[in-house]
Amino acid sequence: MTHNLKPAEKQAFSVTLRRLAERHGLLPDRMKITEELKVSDEELGSGGFGDIVLGTYKGCAVAVKTMKVTLQDDFLIIRKVSNSVSCPG
């Protein structure tokens, strides 16, 4: 079954899922990294808040977003981030 959500519906779904996860301190199983994530030094892109590097998860090539932090950042307010990874097939 294919779900074709409109952009506004996708945004609302993502916001609701994030709020539920934060409120209950839980993440859906699909958002948990359950096996070793290997990260290379190969940078695929860079932005103001993070870098994208090449990685491998469950035998699949994945893009991994890393967060840039500085000594001035307040680590108490930096939230844990989990990446959703899917592998075709």
N, CA, C and O atoms as a CHARMM CRD file, in Angstrom:
* protein
*
  356
    1    1 MET  N      0.83700  -1.16900   0.00000 PROA 1      0.00000
    2    1 MET  CA     0.00000   0.00000   0.00000 PROA 1      0.00000
    3    1 MET  C      0.88700   1.23900   0.00000 PROA 1      0.00000
    4    1 MET  O      1.82700   1.33000   0.78900 PROA 1      0.00000
    5    2 THR  N      0.59800   2.17300  -0.86200 PROA 2      0.00000
    6    2 THR  CA     1.37000   3.40200  -0.95700 PROA 2      0.00000
    7    2 THR  C      0.56500   4.54500  -0.36000 PROA 2      0.00000
    8    2 THR  O     -0.62300   4.69900  -0.64600 PROA 2      0.00000
    9    3 HSD  N      1.21800   5.33700   0.46500 PROA 3      0.00000
   10    3 HSD  CA     0.57600   6.50300   1.06000 PROA 3      0.00000
   11    3 HSD  C      1.15100   7.74500   0.39700 PROA 3      0.00000
   12    3 HSD  O      2.35100   8.00600   0.48400 PROA 3      0.00000
   13    4 ASN  N      0.30500   8.49600  -0.25300 PROA 4      0.00000
   14    4 ASN  CA     0.74300   9.72800  -0.90000 PROA 4      0.00000
   15    4 ASN  C      0.26600  10.91100  -0.07500 PROA 4      0.00000
   16    4 ASN  O     -0.85200  11.39600  -0.24700 PROA 4      0.00000
   17    5 LEU  N      1.12500  11.36400   0.81800 PROA 5      0.00000
   18    5 LEU  CA     0.78300  12.49800   1.66000 PROA 5      0.00000
   19    5 LEU  C      1.19700  13.79500   0.98000 PROA 5      0.00000
   20    5 LEU  O      2.20900  13.85600   0.28300 PROA 5      0.00000
   21    6 LYS  N      0.41300  14.80300   1.19200 PROA 6      0.00000
   22    6 LYS  CA     0.75900  16.14000   0.70600 PROA 6      0.00000
   23    6 LYS  C      1.86700  16.68600   1.60500 PROA 6      0.00000
   24    6 LYS  O      2.01500  16.23700   2.74200 PROA 6      0.00000
   25    7 PRO  N      2.65400  17.66000   1.10400 PROA 7      0.00000
   26    7 PRO  CA     3.74600  18.21200   1.92200 PROA 7      0.00000
   27    7 PRO  C      3.28500  18.69500   3.29800 PROA 7      0.00000
   28    7 PRO  O      3.97100  18.45600   4.29100 PROA 7      0.00000
   29    8 ALA  N      2.14900  19.36100   3.37000 PROA 8      0.00000
   30    8 ALA  CA     1.66100  19.85400   4.66200 PROA 8      0.00000
   31    8 ALA  C      1.31100  18.69100   5.59500 PROA 8      0.00000
   32    8 ALA  O      1.51600  18.77700   6.80600 PROA 8      0.00000
   33    9 GLU  N      0.78600  17.60800   5.02700 PROA 9      0.00000
   34    9 GLU  CA     0.44700  16.43400   5.83000 PROA 9      0.00000
   35    9 GLU  C      1.71600  15.75200   6.33600 PROA 9      0.00000
   36    9 GLU  O      1.76500  15.31400   7.48500 PROA 9      0.00000
   37   10 LYS  N      2.73700  15.65800   5.49300 PROA 10     0.00000
   38   10 LYS  CA     4.02400  15.07600   5.90900 PROA 10     0.00000
   39   10 LYS  C      4.62900  15.88500   7.05200 PROA 10     0.00000
   40   10 LYS  O      5.14500  15.32500   8.01900 PROA 10     0.00000
   41   11 GLN  N      4.56000  17.20500   6.92900 PROA 11     0.00000
   42   11 GLN  CA     5.10900  18.08600   7.96500 PROA 11     0.00000
   43   11 GLN  C      4.36400  17.88300   9.28300 PROA 11     0.00000
   44   11 GLN  O      4.98300  17.76100  10.34000 PROA 11     0.00000
   45   12 ALA  N      3.03600  17.84900   9.21400 PROA 12     0.00000
   46   12 ALA  CA     2.23100  17.66300  10.42500 PROA 12     0.00000
   47   12 ALA  C      2.52100  16.30300  11.06600 PROA 12     0.00000
   48   12 ALA  O      2.62200  16.20600  12.28900 PROA 12     0.00000
   49   13 PHE  N      2.65500  15.26200  10.25400 PROA 13     0.00000
   50   13 PHE  CA     2.96700  13.92800  10.75400 PROA 13     0.00000
   51   13 PHE  C      4.33000  13.92000  11.44400 PROA 13     0.00000
   52   13 PHE  O      4.47400  13.36200  12.53200 PROA 13     0.00000
   53   14 SER  N      5.33000  14.53700  10.81200 PROA 14     0.00000
   54   14 SER  CA     6.68400  14.56800  11.38100 PROA 14     0.00000
   55   14 SER  C      6.70800  15.31700  12.70600 PROA 14     0.00000
   56   14 SER  O      7.33000  14.86400  13.66600 PROA 14     0.00000
   57   15 VAL  N      6.03500  16.45900  12.76100 PROA 15     0.00000
   58   15 VAL  CA     6.00100  17.24700  13.99400 PROA 15     0.00000
   59   15 VAL  C      5.31400  16.46600  15.10500 PROA 15     0.00000
   60   15 VAL  O      5.80300  16.44200  16.23400 PROA 15     0.00000
   61   16 THR  N      4.19300  15.83200  14.80300 PROA 16     0.00000
   62   16 THR  CA     3.46200  15.05200  15.80000 PROA 16     0.00000
   63   16 THR  C      4.30100  13.88300  16.31000 PROA 16     0.00000
   64   16 THR  O      4.35800  13.63700  17.51500 PROA 16     0.00000
   65   17 LEU  N      4.95500  13.16200  15.39300 PROA 17     0.00000
   66   17 LEU  CA     5.79900  12.03500  15.78100 PROA 17     0.00000
   67   17 LEU  C      6.94100  12.49800  16.67900 PROA 17     0.00000
   68   17 LEU  O      7.24300  11.85100  17.68100 PROA 17     0.00000
   69   18 ARG  N      7.57800  13.61300  16.32700 PROA 18     0.00000
   70   18 ARG  CA     8.67900  14.14300  17.13400 PROA 18     0.00000
   71   18 ARG  C      8.19100  14.53100  18.53000 PROA 18     0.00000
   72   18 ARG  O      8.85100  14.23000  19.52400 PROA 18     0.00000
   73   19 ARG  N      7.04100  15.19600  18.60600 PROA 19     0.00000
   74   19 ARG  CA     6.50100  15.61200  19.90700 PROA 19     0.00000
   75   19 ARG  C      6.16300  14.41800  20.78600 PROA 19     0.00000
   76   19 ARG  O      6.44400  14.42900  21.98400 PROA 19     0.00000
   77   20 LEU  N      5.56000  13.38900  20.20000 PROA 20     0.00000
   78   20 LEU  CA     5.25500  12.18000  20.96100 PROA 20     0.00000
   79   20 LEU  C      6.52500  11.50400  21.46800 PROA 20     0.00000
   80   20 LEU  O      6.58800  11.06400  22.61600 PROA 20     0.00000
   81   21 ALA  N      7.53200  11.42400  20.60500 PROA 21     0.00000
   82   21 ALA  CA     8.79600  10.79800  20.98900 PROA 21     0.00000
   83   21 ALA  C      9.45400  11.56800  22.12100 PROA 21     0.00000
   84   21 ALA  O      9.95700  10.96600  23.06900 PROA 21     0.00000
   85   22 GLU  N      9.45600  12.89900  22.03200 PROA 22     0.00000
   86   22 GLU  CA    10.05500  13.71700  23.08600 PROA 22     0.00000
   87   22 GLU  C      9.28900  13.58100  24.39700 PROA 22     0.00000
   88   22 GLU  O      9.89300  13.45200  25.46200 PROA 22     0.00000
   89   23 ARG  N      7.97000  13.61000  24.32200 PROA 23     0.00000
   90   23 ARG  CA     7.13800  13.55800  25.52800 PROA 23     0.00000
   91   23 ARG  C      7.31500  12.24000  26.27900 PROA 23     0.00000
   92   23 ARG  O      7.35800  12.22200  27.50900 PROA 23     0.00000
   93   24 HSD  N      7.41600  11.14400  25.53800 PROA 24     0.00000
   94   24 HSD  CA     7.47800   9.82200  26.16900 PROA 24     0.00000
   95   24 HSD  C      8.88700   9.24300  26.23300 PROA 24     0.00000
   96   24 HSD  O      9.09300   8.16500  26.78900 PROA 24     0.00000
   97   25 GLY  N      9.85400   9.95500  25.66500 PROA 25     0.00000
   98   25 GLY  CA    11.23300   9.47900  25.71000 PROA 25     0.00000
   99   25 GLY  C     11.45800   8.20900  24.92000 PROA 25     0.00000
  100   25 GLY  O     12.36400   7.43700  25.23200 PROA 25     0.00000
  101   26 LEU  N     10.64400   7.98000  23.89600 PROA 26     0.00000
  102   26 LEU  CA    10.74100   6.77100  23.08900 PROA 26     0.00000
  103   26 LEU  C     10.84500   7.11900  21.60600 PROA 26     0.00000
  104   26 LEU  O     10.33200   8.14500  21.16000 PROA 26     0.00000
  105   27 LEU  N     11.49400   6.27800  20.87400 PROA 27     0.00000
  106   27 LEU  CA    11.55600   6.41500  19.42000 PROA 27     0.00000
  107   27 LEU  C     10.95300   5.17900  18.78000 PROA 27     0.00000
  108   27 LEU  O     11.08500   4.07900  19.31700 PROA 27     0.00000
  109   28 PRO  N     10.29000   5.34300  17.63800 PROA 28     0.00000
  110   28 PRO  CA     9.81700   4.15400  16.91600 PROA 28     0.00000
  111   28 PRO  C     10.99900   3.25700  16.56100 PROA 28     0.00000
  112   28 PRO  O     12.10300   3.74500  16.31900 PROA 28     0.00000
  113   29 ASP  N     10.76400   1.94300  16.53000 PROA 29     0.00000
  114   29 ASP  CA    11.85000   1.00400  16.24800 PROA 29     0.00000
  115   29 ASP  C     12.58800   1.32600  14.95800 PROA 29     0.00000
  116   29 ASP  O     13.80300   1.14000  14.88500 PROA 29     0.00000
  117   30 ARG  N     11.87900   1.80700  13.93400 PROA 30     0.00000
  118   30 ARG  CA    12.52700   2.11000  12.65600 PROA 30     0.00000
  119   30 ARG  C     13.51900   3.26400  12.77100 PROA 30     0.00000
  120   30 ARG  O     14.35700   3.44800  11.88800 PROA 30     0.00000
  121   31 MET  N     13.43300   4.03700  13.84100 PROA 31     0.00000
  122   31 MET  CA    14.33500   5.17400  14.01100 PROA 31     0.00000
  123   31 MET  C     15.53600   4.82800  14.89100 PROA 31     0.00000
  124   31 MET  O     16.40900   5.66700  15.11500 PROA 31     0.00000
  125   32 LYS  N     15.57600   3.60400  15.38300 PROA 32     0.00000
  126   32 LYS  CA    16.68400   3.19400  16.24300 PROA 32     0.00000
  127   32 LYS  C     17.76000   2.51600  15.41100 PROA 32     0.00000
  128   32 LYS  O     17.47300   1.68100  14.55400 PROA 32     0.00000
  129   33 ILE  N     18.99100   2.88700  15.67800 PROA 33     0.00000
  130   33 ILE  CA    20.12300   2.25000  15.01100 PROA 33     0.00000
  131   33 ILE  C     20.47800   1.03400  15.84100 PROA 33     0.00000
  132   33 ILE  O     20.97600   1.15900  16.96000 PROA 33     0.00000
  133   34 THR  N     20.21700  -0.15900  15.28500 PROA 34     0.00000
  134   34 THR  CA    20.33600  -1.39300  16.05500 PROA 34     0.00000
  135   34 THR  C     21.61100  -2.16600  15.75700 PROA 34     0.00000
  136   34 THR  O     21.93100  -3.11600  16.47200 PROA 34     0.00000
  137   35 GLU  N     22.33400  -1.78900  14.73500 PROA 35     0.00000
  138   35 GLU  CA    23.57800  -2.46200  14.39200 PROA 35     0.00000
  139   35 GLU  C     24.66700  -1.40600  14.25600 PROA 35     0.00000
  140   35 GLU  O     24.40200  -0.20500  14.30300 PROA 35     0.00000
  141   36 GLU  N     25.87800  -1.87400  14.09000 PROA 36     0.00000
  142   36 GLU  CA    27.00200  -0.94700  13.99500 PROA 36     0.00000
  143   36 GLU  C     26.86300  -0.05100  12.76500 PROA 36     0.00000
  144   36 GLU  O     26.63700  -0.52200  11.65100 PROA 36     0.00000
  145   37 LEU  N     27.00200   1.23000  12.99800 PROA 37     0.00000
  146   37 LEU  CA    27.01400   2.22700  11.93300 PROA 37     0.00000
  147   37 LEU  C     28.46900   2.60700  11.70000 PROA 37     0.00000
  148   37 LEU  O     29.11500   3.17700  12.57900 PROA 37     0.00000
  149   38 LYS  N     28.98400   2.29100  10.51800 PROA 38     0.00000
  150   38 LYS  CA    30.37100   2.61800  10.19800 PROA 38     0.00000
  151   38 LYS  C     30.38000   3.93900   9.44000 PROA 38     0.00000
  152   38 LYS  O     29.66100   4.10300   8.45400 PROA 38     0.00000
  153   39 VAL  N     31.19300   4.87500   9.90500 PROA 39     0.00000
  154   39 VAL  CA    31.25900   6.19900   9.30900 PROA 39     0.00000
  155   39 VAL  C     32.65800   6.41800   8.75100 PROA 39     0.00000
  156   39 VAL  O     33.65300   6.18900   9.43800 PROA 39     0.00000
  157   40 SER  N     32.72600   6.86500   7.49300 PROA 40     0.00000
  158   40 SER  CA    34.01800   7.12900   6.87200 PROA 40     0.00000
  159   40 SER  C     34.38600   8.60100   7.03700 PROA 40     0.00000
  160   40 SER  O     33.60100   9.38700   7.56800 PROA 40     0.00000
  161   41 ASP  N     35.55800   8.96100   6.59100 PROA 41     0.00000
  162   41 ASP  CA    35.99700  10.35600   6.60800 PROA 41     0.00000
  163   41 ASP  C     35.58500  11.08600   5.33400 PROA 41     0.00000
  164   41 ASP  O     35.86900  12.27300   5.17600 PROA 41     0.00000
  165   42 GLU  N     34.90900  10.37200   4.42000 PROA 42     0.00000
  166   42 GLU  CA    34.53400  10.97200   3.14200 PROA 42     0.00000
  167   42 GLU  C     33.34800  11.91300   3.32300 PROA 42     0.00000
  168   42 GLU  O     32.22700  11.48000   3.58900 PROA 42     0.00000
  169   43 GLU  N     33.61600  13.20500   3.17300 PROA 43     0.00000
  170   43 GLU  CA    32.57100  14.21400   3.33200 PROA 43     0.00000
  171   43 GLU  C     31.79200  14.35400   2.02800 PROA 43     0.00000
  172   43 GLU  O     32.37900  14.55000   0.96400 PROA 43     0.00000
  173   44 LEU  N     30.46700  14.25300   2.11700 PROA 44     0.00000
  174   44 LEU  CA    29.61700  14.37700   0.94600 PROA 44     0.00000
  175   44 LEU  C     29.06500  15.78800   0.79600 PROA 44     0.00000
  176   44 LEU  O     28.71700  16.21000  -0.30600 PROA 44     0.00000
  177   45 GLY  N     28.98700  16.51200   1.90200 PROA 45     0.00000
  178   45 GLY  CA    28.45800  17.86900   1.87600 PROA 45     0.00000
  179   45 GLY  C     28.63300  18.52300   3.22500 PROA 45     0.00000
  180   45 GLY  O     28.97300  17.86900   4.21100 PROA 45     0.00000
  181   46 SER  N     28.39800  19.82600   3.26000 PROA 46     0.00000
  182   46 SER  CA    28.59200  20.56600   4.49300 PROA 46     0.00000
  183   46 SER  C     27.60400  21.72400   4.53900 PROA 46     0.00000
  184   46 SER  O     27.24900  22.29800   3.50900 PROA 46     0.00000
  185   47 GLY  N     27.16800  22.05700   5.74800 PROA 47     0.00000
  186   47 GLY  CA    26.26300  23.17700   5.94100 PROA 47     0.00000
  187   47 GLY  C     26.61800  23.90800   7.21900 PROA 47     0.00000
  188   47 GLY  O     27.61700  23.60400   7.86900 PROA 47     0.00000
  189   48 GLY  N     25.79800  24.86200   7.56400 PROA 48     0.00000
  190   48 GLY  CA    26.07400  25.67000   8.73800 PROA 48     0.00000
  191   48 GLY  C     25.97300  24.93100  10.05500 PROA 48     0.00000
  192   48 GLY  O     26.64700  25.29400  11.01900 PROA 48     0.00000
  193   49 PHE  N     25.13600  23.89100  10.11600 PROA 49     0.00000
  194   49 PHE  CA    24.91300  23.19000  11.37400 PROA 49     0.00000
  195   49 PHE  C     25.48800  21.78800  11.41300 PROA 49     0.00000
  196   49 PHE  O     25.52500  21.16700  12.47500 PROA 49     0.00000
  197   50 GLY  N     25.93900  21.27600  10.27400 PROA 50     0.00000
  198   50 GLY  CA    26.46400  19.92500  10.26800 PROA 50     0.00000
  199   50 GLY  C     27.11100  19.54700   8.95500 PROA 50     0.00000
  200   50 GLY  O     27.07000  20.29900   7.98100 PROA 50     0.00000
  201   51 ASP  N     27.70400  18.37800   8.94600 PROA 51     0.00000
  202   51 ASP  CA    28.33600  17.81900   7.76100 PROA 51     0.00000
  203   51 ASP  C     27.64700  16.50800   7.41300 PROA 51     0.00000
  204   51 ASP  O     27.09700  15.83400   8.28400 PROA 51     0.00000
  205   52 ILE  N     27.68000  16.15400   6.14000 PROA 52     0.00000
  206   52 ILE  CA    27.16100  14.87200   5.68000 PROA 52     0.00000
  207   52 ILE  C     28.35100  14.02700   5.25800 PROA 52     0.00000
  208   52 ILE  O     29.15400  14.44300   4.42300 PROA 52     0.00000
  209   53 VAL  N     28.46100  12.82700   5.84300 PROA 53     0.00000
  210   53 VAL  CA    29.56700  11.93800   5.51400 PROA 53     0.00000
  211   53 VAL  C     29.00100  10.59800   5.04400 PROA 53     0.00000
  212   53 VAL  O     27.84400  10.27200   5.30900 PROA 53     0.00000
  213   54 LEU  N     29.82600   9.83800   4.34900 PROA 54     0.00000
  214   54 LEU  CA    29.43900   8.52900   3.85600 PROA 54     0.00000
  215   54 LEU  C     29.53700   7.51700   4.98900 PROA 54     0.00000
  216   54 LEU  O     30.49600   7.52300   5.76000 PROA 54     0.00000
  217   55 GLY  N     28.54500   6.65700   5.08000 PROA 55     0.00000
  218   55 GLY  CA    28.55200   5.62000   6.09800 PROA 55     0.00000
  219   55 GLY  C     28.01200   4.32600   5.53500 PROA 55     0.00000
  220   55 GLY  O     27.56100   4.27100   4.39100 PROA 55     0.00000
  221   56 THR  N     28.06200   3.26900   6.36200 PROA 56     0.00000
  222   56 THR  CA    27.52200   1.96400   6.00000 PROA 56     0.00000
  223   56 THR  C     26.70400   1.45100   7.16800 PROA 56     0.00000
  224   56 THR  O     27.16200   1.45400   8.31100 PROA 56     0.00000
  225   57 TYR  N     25.46400   1.00100   6.86900 PROA 57     0.00000
  226   57 TYR  CA    24.58200   0.45600   7.89300 PROA 57     0.00000
  227   57 TYR  C     23.87400  -0.74900   7.30300 PROA 57     0.00000
  228   57 TYR  O     23.24200  -0.65300   6.25100 PROA 57     0.00000
  229   58 LYS  N     23.98000  -1.88200   7.98100 PROA 58     0.00000
  230   58 LYS  CA    23.37800  -3.13500   7.51700 PROA 58     0.00000
  231   58 LYS  C     23.78300  -3.44200   6.07100 PROA 58     0.00000
  232   58 LYS  O     22.97400  -3.93600   5.28500 PROA 58     0.00000
  233   59 GLY  N     25.03300  -3.14800   5.73300 PROA 59     0.00000
  234   59 GLY  CA    25.54200  -3.44500   4.39600 PROA 59     0.00000
  235   59 GLY  C     25.14500  -2.45400   3.32400 PROA 59     0.00000
  236   59 GLY  O     25.47900  -2.65100   2.15500 PROA 59     0.00000
  237   60 CYS  N     24.44700  -1.40300   3.68300 PROA 60     0.00000
  238   60 CYS  CA    24.00100  -0.40100   2.70400 PROA 60     0.00000
  239   60 CYS  C     24.76400   0.90300   2.90000 PROA 60     0.00000
  240   60 CYS  O     25.07500   1.29400   4.02500 PROA 60     0.00000
  241   61 ALA  N     25.05400   1.56100   1.80000 PROA 61     0.00000
  242   61 ALA  CA    25.65800   2.88700   1.86900 PROA 61     0.00000
  243   61 ALA  C     24.59100   3.86800   2.33400 PROA 61     0.00000
  244   61 ALA  O     23.47700   3.87700   1.81100 PROA 61     0.00000
  245   62 VAL  N     24.93200   4.68700   3.31100 PROA 62     0.00000
  246   62 VAL  CA    24.00300   5.67300   3.84900 PROA 62     0.00000
  247   62 VAL  C     24.72100   7.00900   4.00400 PROA 62     0.00000
  248   62 VAL  O     25.94500   7.06700   4.11500 PROA 62     0.00000
  249   63 ALA  N     23.94100   8.06700   4.01100 PROA 63     0.00000
  250   63 ALA  CA    24.46300   9.39000   4.32300 PROA 63     0.00000
  251   63 ALA  C     24.21300   9.63300   5.80800 PROA 63     0.00000
  252   63 ALA  O     23.11600   9.38200   6.30700 PROA 63     0.00000
  253   64 VAL  N     25.22200  10.11700   6.50700 PROA 64     0.00000
  254   64 VAL  CA    25.12400  10.35000   7.94300 PROA 64     0.00000
  255   64 VAL  C     25.33400  11.83000   8.20700 PROA 64     0.00000
  256   64 VAL  O     26.36400  12.39600   7.84200 PROA 64     0.00000
  257   65 LYS  N     24.35200  12.45100   8.84400 PROA 65     0.00000
  258   65 LYS  CA    24.48500  13.86200   9.18200 PROA 65     0.00000
  259   65 LYS  C     25.11400  13.97300  10.56300 PROA 65     0.00000
  260   65 LYS  O     24.62400  13.39700  11.53400 PROA 65     0.00000
  261   66 THR  N     26.19200  14.71500  10.63300 PROA 66     0.00000
  262   66 THR  CA    26.86600  14.94600  11.90600 PROA 66     0.00000
  263   66 THR  C     26.64200  16.39500  12.30600 PROA 66     0.00000
  264   66 THR  O     26.66600  17.28900  11.46000 PROA 66     0.00000
  265   67 MET  N     26.42500  16.62600  13.59100 PROA 67     0.00000
  266   67 MET  CA    26.15400  17.96600  14.07700 PROA 67     0.00000
  267   67 MET  C     27.44900  18.67400  14.43500 PROA 67     0.00000
  268   67 MET  O     28.33500  18.09200  15.06200 PROA 67     0.00000
  269   68 LYS  N     27.55300  19.93500  14.03100 PROA 68     0.00000
  270   68 LYS  CA    28.70200  20.74600  14.41100 PROA 68     0.00000
  271   68 LYS  C     28.41800  21.35700  15.78000 PROA 68     0.00000
  272   68 LYS  O     27.34800  21.91800  16.01500 PROA 68     0.00000
  273   69 VAL  N     29.39100  21.23800  16.67200 PROA 69     0.00000
  274   69 VAL  CA    29.27300  21.86400  17.98400 PROA 69     0.00000
  275   69 VAL  C     30.55600  22.62400  18.26600 PROA 69     0.00000
  276   69 VAL  O     31.61500  22.29800  17.72900 PROA 69     0.00000
  277   70 THR  N     30.45600  23.62600  19.10100 PROA 70     0.00000
  278   70 THR  CA    31.62900  24.40300  19.49200 PROA 70     0.00000
  279   70 THR  C     31.71700  24.41500  21.01300 PROA 70     0.00000
  280   70 THR  O     30.79600  23.96900  21.69800 PROA 70     0.00000
  281   71 LEU  N     32.81000  24.91700  21.52800 PROA 71     0.00000
  282   71 LEU  CA    32.97300  24.99800  22.97500 PROA 71     0.00000
  283   71 LEU  C     31.95200  25.93800  23.60400 PROA 71     0.00000
  284   71 LEU  O     31.69000  25.85700  24.80400 PROA 71     0.00000
  285   72 GLN  N     31.37400  26.82900  22.80000 PROA 72     0.00000
  286   72 GLN  CA    30.38900  27.77700  23.31900 PROA 72     0.00000
  287   72 GLN  C     28.99200  27.16300  23.42800 PROA 72     0.00000
  288   72 GLN  O     28.12700  27.72800  24.09700 PROA 72     0.00000
  289   73 ASP  N     28.76000  26.02900  22.79100 PROA 73     0.00000
  290   73 ASP  CA    27.44100  25.40600  22.81200 PROA 73     0.00000
  291   73 ASP  C     27.09800  24.91000  24.20800 PROA 73     0.00000
  292   73 ASP  O     27.96900  24.42500  24.93200 PROA 73     0.00000
  293   74 ASP  N     25.84700  25.02900  24.58100 PROA 74     0.00000
  294   74 ASP  CA    25.35500  24.52700  25.85600 PROA 74     0.00000
  295   74 ASP  C     24.89800  23.08700  25.64300 PROA 74     0.00000
  296   74 ASP  O     23.82400  22.85200  25.09000 PROA 74     0.00000
  297   75 PHE  N     25.70600  22.12700  26.07700 PROA 75     0.00000
  298   75 PHE  CA    25.42200  20.72600  25.82000 PROA 75     0.00000
  299   75 PHE  C     24.17100  20.23800  26.54700 PROA 75     0.00000
  300   75 PHE  O     23.61000  19.20600  26.17800 PROA 75     0.00000
  301   76 LEU  N     23.73300  20.95300  27.56100 PROA 76     0.00000
  302   76 LEU  CA    22.52300  20.54100  28.27200 PROA 76     0.00000
  303   76 LEU  C     21.27500  20.73700  27.41700 PROA 76     0.00000
  304   76 LEU  O     20.25600  20.08800  27.65300 PROA 76     0.00000
  305   77 ILE  N     21.34700  21.63100  26.42400 PROA 77     0.00000
  306   77 ILE  CA    20.16000  21.86200  25.59700 PROA 77     0.00000
  307   77 ILE  C     20.25500  21.18800  24.23700 PROA 77     0.00000
  308   77 ILE  O     19.30700  21.23700  23.45300 PROA 77     0.00000
  309   78 ILE  N     21.39100  20.55900  23.94900 PROA 78     0.00000
  310   78 ILE  CA    21.50600  19.82200  22.69100 PROA 78     0.00000
  311   78 ILE  C     20.76100  18.51100  22.85500 PROA 78     0.00000
  312   78 ILE  O     21.04900  17.74300  23.77300 PROA 78     0.00000
  313   79 ARG  N     19.81000  18.25000  21.97600 PROA 79     0.00000
  314   79 ARG  CA    18.97500  17.05500  22.08700 PROA 79     0.00000
  315   79 ARG  C     19.56300  15.89200  21.32700 PROA 79     0.00000
  316   79 ARG  O     20.24500  16.06500  20.31700 PROA 79     0.00000
  317   80 LYS  N     19.28300  14.68900  21.83600 PROA 80     0.00000
  318   80 LYS  CA    19.72500  13.47500  21.15500 PROA 80     0.00000
  319   80 LYS  C     19.01000  13.37000  19.81100 PROA 80     0.00000
  320   80 LYS  O     17.80000  13.57200  19.70700 PROA 80     0.00000
  321   81 VAL  N     19.78300  13.05200  18.80700 PROA 81     0.00000
  322   81 VAL  CA    19.20900  12.93800  17.47400 PROA 81     0.00000
  323   81 VAL  C     19.40100  11.51300  16.98200 PROA 81     0.00000
  324   81 VAL  O     20.49800  10.96100  17.07400 PROA 81     0.00000
  325   82 SER  N     18.36100  10.93300  16.47200 PROA 82     0.00000
  326   82 SER  CA    18.42000   9.61200  15.88900 PROA 82     0.00000
  327   82 SER  C     18.06600   9.70800  14.43500 PROA 82     0.00000
  328   82 SER  O     17.14000  10.43100  14.06900 PROA 82     0.00000
  329   83 ASN  N     18.78800   8.98800  13.58600 PROA 83     0.00000
  330   83 ASN  CA    18.53300   9.01100  12.15700 PROA 83     0.00000
  331   83 ASN  C     17.78200   7.76900  11.73600 PROA 83     0.00000
  332   83 ASN  O     18.06900   6.65400  12.17200 PROA 83     0.00000
  333   84 SER  N     16.84600   7.99200  10.90500 PROA 84     0.00000
  334   84 SER  CA    16.08400   6.88200  10.35300 PROA 84     0.00000
  335   84 SER  C     16.83600   6.36700   9.14100 PROA 84     0.00000
  336   84 SER  O     17.16600   7.14000   8.24100 PROA 84     0.00000
  337   85 VAL  N     17.10700   5.09500   9.10700 PROA 85     0.00000
  338   85 VAL  CA    17.86600   4.51500   8.02300 PROA 85     0.00000
  339   85 VAL  C     17.05400   3.37900   7.41800 PROA 85     0.00000
  340   85 VAL  O     16.53400   2.53000   8.14100 PROA 85     0.00000
  341   86 SER  N     16.94700   3.36200   6.11400 PROA 86     0.00000
  342   86 SER  CA    16.26500   2.24400   5.47100 PROA 86     0.00000
  343   86 SER  C     17.13200   1.72200   4.34000 PROA 86     0.00000
  344   86 SER  O     17.87400   2.47600   3.70900 PROA 86     0.00000
  345   87 CYS  N     17.03300   0.47100   4.10200 PROA 87     0.00000
  346   87 CYS  CA    17.85600  -0.20100   3.08800 PROA 87     0.00000
  347   87 CYS  C     16.91900  -0.85700   2.08300 PROA 87     0.00000
  348   87 CYS  O     16.11900  -1.71500   2.45700 PROA 87     0.00000
  349   88 PRO  N     17.00500  -0.46400   0.80000 PROA 88     0.00000
  350   88 PRO  CA    16.12200  -1.09900  -0.19800 PROA 88     0.00000
  351   88 PRO  C     16.29800  -2.60800  -0.22000 PROA 88     0.00000
  352   88 PRO  O     17.41100  -3.11700  -0.08500 PROA 88     0.00000
  353   89 GLY  N     15.20100  -3.31000  -0.38900 PROA 89     0.00000
  354   89 GLY  CA    15.26400  -4.76500  -0.50300 PROA 89     0.00000
  355   89 GLY  C     15.34000  -5.37900   0.85400 PROA 89     0.00000
  356   89 GLY  O     15.40100  -6.60200   0.97600 PROA 89     0.00000
